[in-house]
Amino acid sequence: MDERQKNVSLVLAVNGERFELPCVDPSTTLLHFLRSETCFKSPKLGCGEGGCGACVVLVSKYDPNVKKVEDFSVSSCLTLLCSLNGCSITTSEGLGNTRDGFHSIHERFAGFHASQCGFCTPGMCMSFFSALINADKGNKPDPPPGFSKLTSSEAEKAIAGNLCRCTGYRPIADACKSFASDVDIEDLGFNSFLKKGDSKEVKVSKLPPYDPTKNFSTYPEFLKSESATNSESSRRYPWYSSVSIEELRSLLYSNVTENGASFKLIVGNTGTGYYKETQRYDHYIDLRYIPEPSIIKRDQTGIEVGAAVTISKLISFLKEENKVNLGSYGMLVSQKLANHMEKIASPFVRNSASVGGNLVMAQKNGFPSDIATLFLGLCATVSLMTSHGFEKLTWEELLSRPPLDSRTVLLSVCIPFKQDQSSLQIHSEADVSLCQKGLLINNIQLAFGAYGTKHATRAKKVEEYLTGKILNIHVLYEALKLVKLAVVPEDGTLHPEYRSSLAVNYVYEFLHPFTDVHSAISGGLLNGISDILVEELSKSCNDGCISQGREQTLLSSAKQVVELSTEYYPVGEPMKKVGAAKQASGEAVYVDDIPSPPNCLHGAFIYSTKPSAGVKGIQLESNRSTDGVTTIITFKDIPSGGENVGVITMSDPEPLFADDLARCAGDKIALVVADSQRSADVAARTALVEYDTENIYSPILTVEEAVEKSSFFQIAP
C-alpha cells in the first residue's frame, strides 16, 4: 500500500470552519460526525433512512476545471464522511443564528408559525435554502425586489421530502412560497407579518428582507486552494477513489479484495436507507471519479447515462433544451422520464442516489424500483464490467439473470430512440396509427413494477395480442383478461387480488380513451381530422399522451380567513412563538443534543416480531459490528424490590420489558447495551430470538372477541 494513501488526511469545512481528520472510520456518516465531533447539532437523527429530512444539510463542491461551486442538499444520515473530502458543509446554524442574526428563512418560518416542536425545522430550512440558491444562480429573469427566482410550485417541491408531525404543512409551505417571484400574497395564510387591508407593496415590505445578491459564500476560499489535491487525498486506506476503469479492475482483483476481505462499491450510499447494514466492510471503493460511469449524453439515437450519475442530474439533463433535434419521440421520452423521476424519493435523496445503484438494487435484491420499470418499458440496454471483460445486454436480460456478483460493475445504461414515423405517439411505450376504422397499434411495451413479483416484468403476451390490432372495446376487454393472467403476484404477497386489479386498471386507464376514436372518423374525412383528433385525445388521456399538460402544483390554492375580535385586544393577535427562530436555526437544545459523558454506554431495544409468543432465549450474532456489546438486559435483571414499569398511564402502567410472554409485535423484550449507538443498534437488529408459540392463548383481534373474553381496559376513576 502506498504510504501516501495511509497518511493523507480528510479535509472539509463545516459552516466555514476547517476540519482536518487524519484517521476516519469509512463507515462514519456525516450526521454522526456533525453531532459527535462538532458543535453543530441542528441536523437531527429522525428515521435514519433518508425519509424524513430532519438531517438535511447543504453540501458544496468546487470544480477547479470550470471554477464553479455546486450546491445540493443531502441526507447526512446516509452520506459517508469519507465521500466529502474537499467539500463544504452548511447546516442551519451556518445560515444565521442569535449571535450573527437570523437568515430570512428562519425569520419567515417563525413569522408564518411554521415551527411547533422545531425538531425537523432546521432540515426544512436547509432543503429550502438549497433550492433557493440554485434557483438564484439560474438564468431566469430577475425577480421583483425581496423575492427569489423560485416559483411557487418550485418552492413547494423544495420541501416535498421533509416530514412534519405537528406543525401542519400549510404554514411551512406559506413560509417557503413567500420567497417565490409569482406568489399571490393574498394566498398566504395566517402570519405575524401581513395585515388585512395593506397593499401588496406594504405587505412585501413587512416581510423579512431577502436579497439574493447578499447570499454568503457556501464554499470558503481556503478549500479552493486545496482542491487540486482532493482526488489524491481521497485515496485513504481503506477508502479508494479509482480514477479509471483499469484502476478499478485491478483493485477489484487485487489482494486488497481477496482472502475473504469484504468491500463495498460506493456512489451515494442511499441504499442503506432501505437495506440496513449489519456488517462493516474492510474496504470501500468510490466510483464517482471514473469518467465512464459519470457520462451523460443525448442525441438522435438515444440517451446514455453513466451508472454513477445521480438521479437529480439525470432529471436536470433531461429537462435541458438540446441543440440536437431529438424528434418528437426523443422529446417525449425525455419529458416523461424527467416528470416521473421527480416522483422518486425526495430531492435530498435524489441528489446523492445514483441511477446505477438504483438498478443494481433492483437486480440483486428485488428493490421495487420505478427506474427499473421505466427502463424496461423503454427497451434499455446496459453495459457491464465483468471478470471476463465488458458485456452489453438488454436490461430485461439482466433482470432475468441471477443476482450480480460483487465484482461485476454496472457502467452505463442506454435508452434507444425510435425513428419518428407517421404515427401518433400516445405513450413512451406505445405507438399507434390513425386509420379508417380507428387506431391501429403498431407497437406497444407494457412494463409492470411492484405488483408482487421479484422485479419489473414485461407483459409479452399482452403486447403480442395488441400489436397489429385496431383498438376497440372488444380488443381491450380481451387484453385485460390477458393482463390478469400475465401479472401474477408471488405466493406470500400481501393483497394479491388488489395488486392484480391495479395492473388491469392501469392498462384500462391507458388504452380506454382511444377505443372510441373510430366514432370521430367519418368516411373521407380522415385527412382533415388528424390534428383535431390528436388534441381531443390529449385532453382525454391523463399521462400517456402527446400533450405535455399544464404544470401541477403539489398543494391546492386556498384562502385562510380568521375573524378576530378587538374586545380583548391584543389577545388573539398573531405573534411569533418565542424561540421559533432558534428552533429554525438549530440552536434550540433537545435531549439528544446534550453531550454524552465520557465512557458513556448506549442502548437499543430488541422488539418482538411475533404477537402472543413466549420468549425462550436471545442470541446475538457474532460479527465485528457487535464487538462493543457489553450486556443484554431483560425483565429478569430488575433487582429485587424494583418494578417492571415503563410508562405510567391513566389506566394500568405499561411494563418496560415483556416478561416470559411477548403480548404484541413490537413488545420490548430486552435492551442491548454497547459502547456505541451503532453497535447497540446493529446487535438489536440482528438478534435471534427463540419463540415458543405452543400452548399460547390466541390473540384478541376483534371487539366481539374482547367482549367474549372480558378483555377490557381499566379506566381510572
C-alpha positions, -999 to 999 in steps of 0.1 A, spaced: 0 0 0 13 34 -10 24 54 22 7 84 7 -26 67 8 -22 59 45 -11 93 57 -31 120 39 -59 135 59 -95 142 51 -102 179 48 -136 196 48 -153 227 61 -184 230 83 -201 264 83 -167 279 72 -147 261 99 -119 239 87 -117 203 98 -87 180 91 -92 143 101 -61 121 99 -80 90 108 -116 82 98 -137 51 101 -150 48 65 -184 37 78 -189 70 96 -218 91 84 -218 128 81 -246 131 106 -226 111 132 -196 133 127 -215 166 129 -234 156 161 -204 139 179 -174 159 167 -187 194 161 -208 219 180 -235 219 152 -265 200 164 -292 212 140 -291 181 118 -312 156 138 -314 118 136 -350 110 127 -357 80 106 -321 72 97 -334 62 63 -334 94 42 -372 95 45 -379 124 69 -355 152 61 -346 161 97 -309 156 90 -307 176 57 -276 198 52 -261 216 22 -230 201 5 -209 224 -17 -183 211 -41 -158 231 -61 -149 221 -96 -114 237 -104 -118 230 -141 -148 252 -146 -142 272 -114 -178 268 -102 -193 256 -69 -221 231 -70 -246 233 -41 -270 205 -32 -289 191 -2 -282 156 11 -294 133 39 -265 135 63 -277 102 80 -268 83 47 -239 103 34 -205 88 43 -180 113 57 -151 100 35 -171 109 4 -169 146 13 -132 152 11 -127 188 -1 -163 197 4 -180 224 24 -210 216 47 -236 242 57 -260 235 85 -289 257 96 -266 273 122 -244 284 93 -273 304 77 -278 325 107 -281 325 145 -288 346 175 -252 360 175 -249 370 139 -286 375 131 -311 351 117 -315 343 80 -347 355 64 -357 318 60 -355 314 98 -375 346 104 -402 337 79 -406 302 93 -411 318 127 -434 345 115 -456 321 95 -459 298 126 -441 271 106 -423 256 137 -440 239 165 -418 213 182 -390 225 159 -372 192 157 -374 189 120 -374 226 111 -336 230 105 -337 203 79 -366 220 62 -347 253 62 -317 236 45 -338 218 19 -354 252 10 -321 271 11 -306 246 -14 -335 252 -38 -333 290 -32 -296 295 -40 -297 271 -70 -327 290 -84 -310 323 -80 -279 310 -98 -301 301 -128 -308 321 -160 -343 332 -152 -353 368 -153 -345 389 -122 -374 387 -97 -391 417 -80 -371 432 -50 -375 410 -19 -382 378 -39 -362 349 -54 -362 333 -88 -382 304 -74 -417 298 -85 -445 289 -60 -445 254 -75 -407 250 -71 -409 263 -35 -434 236 -27 -413 209 -43 -382 220 -24 -396 207 9 -416 178 -6 -394 152 12 -394 169 46 -419 154 70 -436 172 99 -457 155 126 -471 185 145 -470 219 127 -490 212 96 -478 218 61 -499 249 53 -477 274 73 -445 256 62 -455 259 25 -466 295 30 -432 304 45 -414 290 15 -438 304 -11 -433 339 4 -399 339 -14 -415 329 -48 -415 355 -75 -450 345 -87 -466 342 -53 -501 355 -46 -496 374 -14 -533 371 -7 -530 333 -9 -506 332 21 -521 320 53 -522 334 89 -489 351 99 -474 378 121 -462 400 92 -491 409 69 -522 429 80 -556 428 64 -561 458 42 -525 466 35 -515 470 -2 -493 444 -18 -463 468 -17 -468 473 20 -471 436 27 -439 428 8 -421 455 28 -431 439 60 -416 405 52 -381 399 65 -359 411 37 -343 387 12 -316 399 -12 -301 372 -34 -271 393 -41 -261 392 -5 -261 354 -1 -229 344 17 -204 321 0 -211 284 7 -176 274 -2 -147 290 17 -117 303 -2 -92 282 18 -108 250 5 -103 261 -31 -65 262 -27 -66 226 -16 -90 214 -43 -61 204 -65 -51 176 -41 -87 165 -34 -85 134 -57 -53 123 -41 -62 129 -5 -95 110 -10 -74 78 -16 -71 69 20 -69 34 34 -93 16 34 -112 41 12 -103 41 -25 -113 65 -52 -104 49 -85 -99 73 -114 -101 49 -143 -118 16 -154 -83 0 -155 -75 10 -119 -109 -2 -107 -105 -36 -124 -70 -40 -109 -83 -31 -75 -113 -55 -76 -90 -84 -85 -60 -74 -63 -50 -88 -29 -70 -60 -13 -103 -76 -21 -91 -113 -19 -86 -136 10 -121 -131 23 -118 -93 26 -152 -76 22 -156 -45 1 -184 -21 -9 -188 -1 -41 -199 34 -32 -216 63 -50 -242 79 -28 -248 52 -1 -285 59 -1 -293 22 -5 -285 18 32 -317 37 39 -337 8 25 -314 -22 32 -299 -17 67 -263 -26 70 -254 -51 96 -218 -56 88 -187 -35 85 -166 -37 53 -129 -40 50 -127 -17 20 -148 10 3 -144 18 -34 -157 52 -46 -169 51 -82 -176 88 -87 -142 98 -101 -142 73 -130 -152 90 -163 -172 62 -179 -198 57 -151 -202 95 -149 -211 101 -186 -244 116 -196 -253 125 -232 -282 125 -256 -285 126 -294 -309 114 -322 -301 78 -314 -309 79 -277 -297 87 -241 -266 73 -225 -264 75 -187 -235 65 -166 -242 44 -136 -227 69 -112 -249 98 -124 -273 109 -97 -310 109 -103 -312 146 -99 -285 153 -125 -303 130 -149 -336 149 -143 -319 182 -149 -302 169 -180 -335 156 -195 -351 190 -189 -324 209 -207 -330 222 -242 -310 202 -266 -293 218 -296 -296 185 -315 -330 177 -329 -342 147 -309 -375 143 -328 -409 140 -312 -402 106 -297 -369 117 -281 -385 148 -267 -415 128 -253 -393 102 -237 -371 129 -221 -401 147 -208 -419 117 -194 -387 103 -178 -380 136 -160 -416 140 -148 -417 105 -134 -383 106 -118 -393 137 -99 -417 114 -80 -389 91 -69 -377 96 -33 -371 132 -23 -348 160 -36 -321 154 -9 -320 117 -17 -321 121 -55 -291 145 -52 -270 116 -39 -287 84 -52 -272 71 -84 -291 57 -114 -269 26 -114 -272 19 -77 -310 20 -80 -309 -5 -109 -284 -28 -92 -306 -30 -61 -335 -39 -83 -315 -67 -100 -298 -81 -69 -323 -75 -41 -357 -71 -58 -358 -35 -49 -392 -20 -61 -376 5 -85 -396 28 -107 -365 35 -127 -361 -2 -134 -397 -3 -147 -393 28 -168 -361 15 -185 -377 -19 -190 -406 -3 -209 -381 17 -230 -361 -13 -241 -329 0 -224 -295 -17 -227 -268 -19 -201 -230 -21 -201 -212 -42 -175 -177 -48 -165 -173 -85 -155 -144 -108 -147 -143 -118 -184 -142 -82 -198 -171 -60 -209 -206 -71 -218 -236 -53 -233 -271 -67 -230 -307 -56 -226 -320 -45 -192 -346 -72 -195 -320 -99 -199 -300 -87 -169 -332 -87 -148 -337 -124 -157 -302 -134 -146 -291 -144 -111 -280 -116 -88 -248 -99 -99 -217 -109 -80 -198 -82 -61 -171 -77 -87 -194 -71 -116 -199 -34 -121 -227 -17 -140 -211 11 -161 -239 27 -181 -274 25 -195 -286 33 -230 -322 42 -239 -327 40 -277 -349 65 -295 -373 52 -322 -373 68 -356 -402 92 -360 -428 79 -383 -463 89 -394 -478 77 -362 -492 92 -331 -470 86 -301 -495 81 -273 -471 69 -247 -434 63 -244 -441 26 -246 -467 25 -275 -472 40 -309 -504 39 -330 -515 50 -364 -548 66 -375 -567 45 -400 -602 45 -413 -616 23 -385 -598 38 -356 -563 35 -341 -540 7 -352 -515 -4 -326 -481 -7 -343 -461 -14 -313 -465 -15 -275 -444 -23 -245 -461 -28 -212 -438 -29 -181 -452 -36 -146 -433 -29 -114 -441 -37 -78 -471 -60 -83 -458 -88 -61 -430 -100 -84 -393 -101 -78 -386 -74 -103 -403 -54 -131 -417 -76 -158 -430 -72 -194 -464 -85 -203 -452 -101 -236 -484 -120 -244 -505 -88 -240 -481 -69 -262 -482 -97 -289 -520 -97 -288 -524 -60 -291 -498 -54 -318 -514 -50 -352 -549 -47 -339 -573 -18 -342 -582 -7 -307 -619 -11 -297 -638 -22 -266 -637 -59 -275 -599 -59 -281 -594 -40 -249 -615 -65 -229 -595 -94 -242 -563 -76 -235 -573 -70 -199 -580 -107 -194 -545 -114 -206 -531 -88 -182 -547 -105 -153 -530 -138 -163 -497 -121 -170 -492 -102 -138 -495 -127 -111 -481 -119 -76 -459 -145 -60 -470 -166 -31 -469 -147 2 -476 -113 -14 -500 -92 6 -533 -85 -11 -525 -103 -44 -560 -97 -58 -557 -60 -52 -523 -58 -69 -536 -77 -100 -566 -54 -102 -542 -24 -102 -523 -38 -132 -556 -43 -150 -568 -9 -141 -535 7 -153 -539 -8 -188 -576 1 -189 -569 37 -180 -541 39 -205 -559 24 -235 -596 31 -229 -596 68 -241 -585 55 -276 -612 29 -280 -638 53 -294 -616 71 -319 -634 54 -348 -666 73 -339 -648 106 -347 -637 95 -381 -662 96 -410 -655 82 -444 -634 105 -465 -626 129 -435 -595 111 -422 -570 135 -437 -586 166 -423 -593 154 -387 -559 142 -375 -549 174 -358 -582 179 -341 -582 142 -330 -548 144 -315 -559 175 -295 -590 157 -282 -571 126 -274 -545 146 -255 -573 161 -233 -588 127 -226 -557 108 -216 -541 118 -183 -505 107 -188 -500 85 -218 -505 112 -244 -486 136 -266 -498 166 -246 -473 179 -220 -502 192 -199 -502 221 -175 -478 222 -146 -494 208 -115 -488 222 -81 -484 200 -51 -509 219 -30 -543 235 -39 -548 272 -37 -568 285 -8 -575 315 14 -574 315 52 -599 338 69 -596 343 106 -622 366 123 -606 385 153 -624 404 180 -609 437 192 -628 434 225 -598 419 243 -571 434 220 -542 424 217 -554 390 227 -559 370 196 -534 389 175 -509 367 157 -474 367 172 -443 348 167 -437 319 191 -408 327 214 -379 306 203 -392 297 169 -363 313 151 -339 295 174 -356 262 165 -353 270 128 -316 279 132 -309 247 151 -298 265 183 -327 251 204 -313 223 225 -331 189 226 -324 160 249 -302 142 223 -283 174 217 -268 173 253 -233 159 251 -228 124 264 -205 120 294 -171 103 289 -172 65 286 -210 66 282 -228 33 272 -256 32 247 -287 11 244 -311 -3 218 -343 -23 224 -349 -57 209 -385 -58 199 -407 -89 194 -416 -98 159 -444 -121 169 -476 -114 189 -486 -137 218 -454 -156 218 -433 -170 246 -396 -158 247 -373 -188 253 -340 -171 246 -320 -144 229 -288 -149 210 -266 -122 193 -249 -127 160 -211 -127 163 -195 -101 140 -173 -70 141 -203 -48 143 -214 -62 177 -179 -63 192 -187 -34 215 -218 -51 232 -215 -51 269 -246 -69 281 -283 -76 274 -308 -65 300 -343 -82 304 -370 -82 330 -350 -108 349 -323 -83 356 -346 -59 375 -332 -60 411 -353 -73 440 -377 -47 451 -377 -30 417 -407 -28 394 -411 -36 357 -427 -3 348 -420 17 317 -449 42 314 -474 52 339 -508 60 323 -542 69 335 -551 32 334 -527 4 340 -490 11 339 -472 -2 308 -443 -26 315 -408 -17 305 -400 -52 294 -421 -82 282 -418 -110 307 -419 -146 295 -446 -137 271 -445 -110 244 -480 -98 241 -478 -80 208 -454 -75 178 -432 -46 189 -432 -56 226 -399 -47 242 -381 -79 250 -346 -67 260 -321 -39 259 -287 -43 243 -260 -22 259 -229 -14 240 -200 11 238 -215 29 208 -250 35 195 -242 19 162 -230 -14 179 -262 -14 200 -284 -8 170 -268 -35 149 -269 -60 177 -305 -54 184 -314 -55 147 -296 -88 142 -305 -105 175 -320 -140 171 -350 -145 194 -363 -180 201 -400 -180 204 -425 -205 219 -459 -203 202 -473 -236 215 -499 -235 243 -502 -198 240 -536 -181 240 -547 -168 206 -546 -131 202 -578 -110 205 -583 -93 171 -619 -81 172 -642 -62 195 -665 -92 197 -637 -115 209 -627 -89 235 -662 -88 249 -665 -126 249 -632 -129 268 -639 -99 291 -608 -82 279 -614 -45 289 -592 -16 296 -595 -4 332 -604 33 331 -592 53 361 -620 69 381 
